[in-house]
Amino acid sequence: MDITQLRAELDHIDRDLVRLAAERQRIVAEIGRSKRGTGRPLRDFRREKEVLDNVRGHAREAGIDPELAAGLMELLIAASLTRQEQDTVRALSQGNGKRALVIGGSGRMGAWFARFLDAQGYAVEVADPAPNAAGFAQRERWNTGEIAHDLIVVATPLRAAVQILGELALARPPGVVFDLGSIKTPLRGVLQQLTAAGVRATSIHPMFGPSADVLAGRHVVLIDTGDRSALETARNLFASTTAITVEMDLDEHDRVIALVLGLSHALNIAFTAALAGSGVDPERLKAVSSTTFGAQLRIAEGVARENPHLYFEIQSLNAHNGPALTALDEAVHTLLAAVRNGDEQSFVTLMQSGRDYLHAGAE
């Protein structure tokens, strides 16, 4: 066979692969409907492992790399979870007959939440000076009309959220109010005002960005501000998804976020700043990229594309960030001193302390 015939054969195989993937998705949709009927959870980790083990076995029999086959299957499993989750959210329609107001709903995270609530059957209205791309009903300011909505979501920058939540405490809306802020302790006062005014209020922190299509393995932090009913309303929004909810109080949240967001953001901002100051063409670096550098660069590129004003809020408004950044500064100085002074033992000790910490965490 010449190269033209071989390519034609590949095209035929590719069509078969796509057709089989579509057939798999059809069966996945049927399985999702069956799960909804029996109340079974969307995600079955034991079944996923079984599928991947089977695929690796089939790959060995076929003489191809088992990890290549497993990687392809993981992509199909992710697509299956996305399909089942989206179908389940729509099918349960827990928002039918209810209304939601998303303040800041034209922003990236606000728009994600508006679409999420719309999929659940809520009649969504956006309050934002900027037009929303999804065509939801919109008002320019949240307080220029009635606010008798069942849900009011505050998806604005933190400083604006403080003011809006304070004004909502005075307005006393009948629905559940919650914010999406990345830092919580600056909101303590206005959240207390809401509770004192009799407003059903809580606070949540989705630990994912607006590009998330499926919530499998993603975390949503729920903050107990004293109103269990409001907290459970927020939790129930994610009950039809595969998201993992974690409950915390305000102080614990910000202590943990100082490391989970503050420290990780600082590392990647410093990493990209160091690269920018090197004078080396980034494409040249990518041309000789190692596995570690490539992985770090992909993470850093994602951070570099984010809103710097939001990231400054995360760094500057969290009172717990100071110790985390100080620890980072001390670790970097210890590393520099060990390298400059030829102190191999200090270098080894620094790496070993991190290894011991991570190993203890795994245990």
C-alpha positions as CSV (number, residue, x, y, z in Angstrom):
1,M,0.0,0.0,0.0
2,D,1.3,3.5,-0.8
3,I,1.1,6.4,1.6
4,T,-2.2,7.7,0.1
5,Q,-3.8,4.3,0.7
6,L,-2.4,4.1,4.2
7,R,-3.7,7.6,5.1
8,A,-7.1,6.6,3.7
9,E,-7.1,3.6,6.0
10,L,-6.1,5.8,9.0
11,D,-9.0,8.1,8.1
12,H,-11.4,5.2,8.2
13,I,-10.0,4.0,11.6
14,D,-10.4,7.6,12.9
15,R,-14.0,7.7,11.9
16,D,-14.6,4.4,13.6
17,L,-12.9,5.7,16.8
18,V,-15.2,8.8,16.8
19,R,-18.3,6.6,16.1
20,L,-17.3,4.3,19.0
21,A,-16.7,7.3,21.3
22,A,-20.2,8.6,20.4
23,E,-21.7,5.2,21.1
24,R,-19.9,5.1,24.4
25,Q,-21.4,8.5,25.3
26,R,-24.9,7.3,24.4
27,I,-24.5,4.4,26.8
28,V,-23.0,6.8,29.4
29,A,-26.2,8.9,29.2
30,E,-28.3,5.7,29.8
31,I,-26.2,4.8,32.8
32,G,-26.7,8.3,34.1
33,R,-30.4,8.0,33.9
34,S,-30.3,4.7,35.7
35,K,-28.2,6.2,38.5
36,R,-30.7,9.1,38.9
37,G,-33.5,6.6,39.2
38,T,-31.8,4.5,41.9
39,G,-30.1,7.4,43.8
40,R,-26.6,6.1,43.1
41,P,-23.8,8.6,43.1
42,L,-22.5,9.8,39.7
43,R,-18.9,8.8,40.3
44,D,-17.8,5.3,41.1
45,F,-14.0,5.3,41.8
46,R,-13.9,1.5,42.0
47,R,-15.5,1.1,38.6
48,E,-13.1,3.7,37.1
49,K,-10.1,1.7,38.4
50,E,-11.6,-1.5,37.0
51,V,-12.1,0.1,33.6
52,L,-8.5,1.5,33.5
53,D,-7.0,-1.9,34.6
54,N,-9.0,-3.7,31.9
55,V,-7.9,-1.2,29.3
56,R,-4.2,-1.6,30.3
57,G,-4.7,-5.4,30.0
58,H,-6.3,-5.1,26.5
59,A,-3.4,-2.8,25.5
60,R,-0.8,-5.4,26.5
61,E,-2.6,-8.0,24.5
62,A,-2.7,-5.6,21.5
63,G,1.0,-4.8,21.8
64,I,0.6,-1.0,22.5
65,D,1.7,1.1,25.5
66,P,-0.7,0.4,28.4
67,E,-0.4,4.0,29.6
68,L,-1.3,5.4,26.2
69,A,-4.5,3.3,26.3
70,A,-5.2,4.4,29.9
71,G,-4.6,8.0,29.0
72,L,-7.2,7.8,26.2
73,M,-9.6,6.1,28.5
74,E,-9.2,8.8,31.2
75,L,-10.2,11.4,28.6
76,L,-13.3,9.4,27.8
77,I,-14.1,8.9,31.5
78,A,-13.8,12.7,32.0
79,A,-16.1,13.3,29.1
80,S,-18.5,10.7,30.5
81,L,-18.5,12.5,33.9
82,T,-19.1,15.8,32.3
83,R,-22.1,14.4,30.3
84,Q,-23.6,12.6,33.3
85,E,-23.1,15.6,35.6
86,Q,-24.7,18.1,33.2
87,D,-27.6,15.8,32.5
88,T,-28.2,15.2,36.2
89,V,-28.1,18.9,37.1
90,R,-30.7,19.6,34.3
91,A,-32.9,16.6,35.1
92,L,-33.2,17.3,38.8
93,S,-34.2,21.0,38.1
94,Q,-34.2,21.9,41.8
95,G,-34.4,25.6,40.8
96,N,-37.6,25.3,38.9
97,G,-40.0,28.1,39.9
98,K,-37.2,29.9,41.8
99,R,-35.3,33.1,41.0
100,A,-31.7,33.9,41.4
101,L,-29.9,37.3,41.3
102,V,-26.1,37.1,40.5
103,I,-24.5,40.4,41.5
104,G,-21.4,40.7,39.3
105,G,-22.8,38.1,36.9
106,S,-20.9,39.5,33.9
107,G,-17.6,38.7,35.5
108,R,-15.9,35.4,34.8
109,M,-16.9,33.6,38.0
110,G,-20.2,35.3,38.2
111,A,-21.0,34.2,34.7
112,W,-20.1,30.6,35.6
113,F,-22.5,30.7,38.5
114,A,-25.2,32.3,36.4
115,R,-24.9,29.4,33.9
116,F,-24.8,26.9,36.7
117,L,-28.0,28.1,38.3
118,D,-29.7,28.4,34.9
119,A,-28.9,24.7,34.3
120,Q,-30.7,23.9,37.5
121,G,-33.8,25.7,36.4
122,Y,-33.5,29.0,38.2
123,A,-34.7,32.1,36.5
124,V,-31.4,34.0,36.5
125,E,-31.0,37.8,36.6
126,V,-27.7,39.5,36.4
127,A,-26.8,42.7,38.2
128,D,-23.7,44.2,36.5
129,P,-22.9,47.4,34.5
130,A,-21.2,45.3,31.9
131,P,-23.5,43.2,29.6
132,N,-23.6,39.5,30.1
133,A,-22.7,37.3,27.2
134,A,-25.4,34.6,28.0
135,G,-28.4,36.9,27.4
136,F,-29.8,36.7,30.9
137,A,-32.2,39.4,32.2
138,Q,-30.1,42.2,33.5
139,R,-30.1,45.3,35.6
140,E,-27.1,47.7,35.8
141,R,-27.3,48.0,39.6
142,W,-28.5,45.4,42.0
143,N,-30.5,47.8,44.2
144,T,-32.5,49.5,41.3
145,G,-35.4,47.0,41.5
146,E,-37.0,44.5,43.9
147,I,-34.8,41.8,45.4
148,A,-37.3,39.1,46.3
149,H,-35.1,36.4,44.7
150,D,-34.7,33.0,46.3
151,L,-31.0,33.2,45.9
152,I,-28.7,36.3,45.8
153,V,-25.1,35.5,44.8
154,V,-22.4,38.2,45.4
155,A,-19.7,37.5,42.8
156,T,-17.7,40.7,43.0
157,P,-14.2,41.7,44.1
158,L,-13.8,41.6,47.8
159,R,-13.9,45.3,48.6
160,A,-17.1,45.7,46.6
161,A,-18.6,42.6,48.3
162,V,-18.1,44.1,51.7
163,Q,-20.1,47.2,50.7
164,I,-22.8,45.2,48.9
165,L,-23.3,42.7,51.7
166,G,-23.6,45.6,54.2
167,E,-26.3,47.2,52.1
168,L,-28.1,43.9,51.8
169,A,-28.2,43.7,55.6
170,L,-30.1,46.9,55.5
171,A,-32.4,45.8,52.7
172,R,-33.2,42.5,54.3
173,P,-34.0,40.4,51.3
174,P,-36.1,37.2,52.0
175,G,-33.8,34.8,50.0
176,V,-30.5,33.2,50.8
177,V,-27.5,35.4,50.3
178,F,-23.9,34.2,49.8
179,D,-20.7,35.5,48.5
180,L,-17.9,33.7,46.5
181,G,-14.9,35.5,48.0
182,S,-11.5,34.0,48.1
183,I,-10.8,35.6,51.5
184,K,-13.3,35.5,54.3
185,T,-12.1,37.3,57.5
186,P,-12.6,40.8,55.9
187,L,-16.3,39.8,55.5
188,R,-16.8,38.8,59.1
189,G,-18.4,42.1,60.1
190,V,-20.9,42.3,57.3
191,L,-21.8,38.6,57.5
192,Q,-22.6,39.2,61.2
193,Q,-24.7,42.2,60.2
194,L,-26.7,40.0,57.8
195,T,-27.3,37.4,60.5
196,A,-28.3,40.1,63.0
197,A,-30.7,41.6,60.5
198,G,-32.4,38.2,60.1
199,V,-31.1,37.6,56.6
200,R,-30.4,34.0,55.7
201,A,-26.7,34.3,54.8
202,T,-23.7,32.1,54.4
203,S,-20.4,32.2,52.5
204,I,-18.8,29.8,50.0
205,H,-15.5,29.5,48.1
206,P,-15.5,27.4,44.9
207,M,-12.0,26.1,44.6
208,F,-12.0,26.1,40.9
209,G,-11.9,28.7,38.1
210,P,-14.6,29.7,35.6
211,S,-13.2,27.3,32.9
212,A,-14.4,24.2,34.9
213,D,-16.8,22.1,32.9
214,V,-17.1,19.2,35.2
215,L,-16.8,19.4,39.0
216,A,-15.5,15.8,39.5
217,G,-12.8,16.0,42.2
218,R,-13.3,19.8,42.6
219,H,-13.8,21.3,46.1
220,V,-16.3,23.8,47.3
221,V,-15.7,25.3,50.7
222,L,-18.8,26.1,52.8
223,I,-18.4,28.7,55.6
224,D,-20.6,28.3,58.7
225,T,-21.6,31.8,59.6
226,G,-24.3,30.7,62.1
227,D,-27.2,29.9,59.7
228,R,-27.3,26.2,59.1
229,S,-30.3,26.5,56.8
230,A,-28.6,28.9,54.5
231,L,-25.4,26.8,54.5
232,E,-27.4,23.7,53.5
233,T,-29.2,25.6,50.8
234,A,-25.7,26.4,49.3
235,R,-24.6,22.8,49.8
236,N,-27.7,21.5,48.0
237,L,-26.7,23.5,44.9
238,F,-23.9,21.0,44.4
239,A,-25.7,17.9,45.5
240,S,-26.4,16.8,41.9
241,T,-22.7,17.2,40.9
242,T,-19.6,15.3,41.8
243,A,-18.1,18.3,43.6
244,I,-16.7,17.7,47.1
245,T,-18.0,20.1,49.8
246,V,-15.7,21.0,52.8
247,E,-17.1,22.9,55.8
248,M,-14.9,25.4,57.7
249,D,-15.2,28.5,59.8
250,L,-13.9,31.8,58.6
251,D,-10.5,31.7,60.5
252,E,-9.6,28.2,59.4
253,H,-10.5,29.0,55.8
254,D,-8.2,32.0,55.6
255,R,-5.3,30.1,57.4
256,V,-5.6,27.3,54.9
257,I,-6.0,29.6,51.9
258,A,-2.9,31.5,52.8
259,L,-1.0,28.3,51.8
260,V,-3.4,26.8,49.2
261,L,-3.7,30.1,47.2
262,G,-1.4,32.7,48.7
263,L,1.7,30.6,48.8
264,S,1.2,28.8,45.5
265,H,0.3,32.1,43.7
266,A,3.4,33.8,45.1
267,L,5.6,30.9,44.0
268,N,4.4,31.1,40.4
269,I,4.4,34.9,40.2
270,A,8.0,34.9,41.4
271,F,8.8,32.1,39.0
272,T,7.5,34.0,35.9
273,A,9.1,37.2,37.1
274,A,12.5,35.5,37.4
275,L,12.0,34.1,33.8
276,A,11.0,37.5,32.5
277,G,14.1,39.0,34.1
278,S,16.4,36.4,32.6
279,G,16.4,37.8,29.1
280,V,16.1,34.3,27.5
281,D,13.5,33.9,24.8
282,P,10.6,31.8,26.3
283,E,10.4,29.7,23.1
284,R,14.1,28.9,23.5
285,L,13.3,27.6,27.0
286,K,10.4,25.5,25.8
287,A,12.6,24.0,23.1
288,V,14.8,22.4,25.8
289,S,12.1,22.0,28.5
290,S,12.5,19.3,31.1
291,T,9.6,17.4,32.5
292,T,9.7,19.5,35.8
293,F,10.1,22.8,34.0
294,G,7.3,22.0,31.5
295,A,4.9,21.1,34.3
296,Q,5.9,24.3,36.3
297,L,5.6,26.5,33.2
298,R,2.1,25.2,32.5
299,I,0.9,26.1,36.0
300,A,2.7,29.5,35.9
301,E,1.2,30.4,32.5
302,G,-2.3,29.8,34.0
303,V,-1.5,32.1,37.0
304,A,0.0,34.8,34.7
305,R,-3.3,35.0,32.7
306,E,-5.4,35.6,35.8
307,N,-6.6,39.0,37.1
308,P,-3.7,40.6,38.9
309,H,-6.0,42.9,41.0
310,L,-7.9,39.8,42.3
311,Y,-4.6,38.1,43.1
312,F,-3.4,41.2,44.9
313,E,-6.5,41.0,47.1
314,I,-5.8,37.4,47.9
315,Q,-2.3,38.3,49.0
316,S,-2.9,41.6,50.7
317,L,-6.2,41.2,52.4
318,N,-5.6,37.8,54.1
319,A,-4.0,38.5,57.5
320,H,-2.7,34.9,57.5
321,N,-0.6,35.4,54.4
322,G,2.3,37.1,56.3
323,P,3.6,33.9,58.0
324,A,3.3,31.9,54.7
325,L,5.2,34.5,52.7
326,T,7.8,34.9,55.5
327,A,8.3,31.1,55.4
328,L,8.8,31.2,51.7
329,D,11.3,34.0,52.0
330,E,13.2,32.1,54.6
331,A,13.3,28.9,52.6
332,V,14.6,30.8,49.5
333,H,17.3,32.5,51.6
334,T,18.3,29.1,53.1
335,L,18.5,27.6,49.6
336,L,20.6,30.5,48.3
337,A,23.0,30.4,51.3
338,A,23.4,26.7,50.9
339,V,24.3,26.9,47.2
340,R,26.5,30.0,47.5
341,N,28.4,28.6,50.5
342,G,28.7,25.1,49.1
343,D,26.8,23.8,52.1
344,E,25.6,20.5,50.8
345,Q,24.2,19.3,54.2
346,S,21.9,22.4,54.5
347,F,20.7,21.8,51.0
348,V,20.0,18.1,51.8
349,T,18.3,19.0,55.1
350,L,16.0,21.5,53.3
351,M,14.9,19.0,50.7
352,Q,14.5,16.3,53.3
353,S,12.3,18.5,55.5
354,G,9.9,18.9,52.6
355,R,10.0,15.2,51.8
356,D,9.2,14.3,55.4
357,Y,6.3,16.7,55.5
358,L,4.7,15.4,52.4
359,H,5.3,11.8,53.3
360,A,3.7,12.4,56.7
361,G,0.8,14.0,55.0
362,A,0.4,11.0,52.7
363,E,0.4,8.7,55.7
